[in-house]
Amino acid sequence: MTDRLFDDYKVHATAVAEGSRYTACLVVTPRERTGFPVYYAICENRSFRESELAEQAAVKALAAIVGLEGDGTPIFPDDYTGFDDATPPT
């Protein structure tokens, strides 16, 4: 699953090259009206050496979306971090 359809938008998971590293991104595109796609970097403080790993992270983020705001901004659960790392005990 690399695409999800919402009422007014299509969201696509992808990886974007930045120099020798890759960033996981979600691309939000209006479905039936004019407009341009908007790119949202996922976990901006993390980059990947391989595009496949960045794409996998983007697909996981795409699956975690609970909805979109009116302007297409992805909404994630309150406890969503985007990382698979275990949360340290408090």
ABEGO torsion letter per residue (X at the ends): XABBBBAABBBBBBBBBBEABBBBBBBBBBAABBEBBBBBBBGAABBBABAAAAAAAAAAAAAABAEBBAAGBBBBBAABAGBABBBBBX
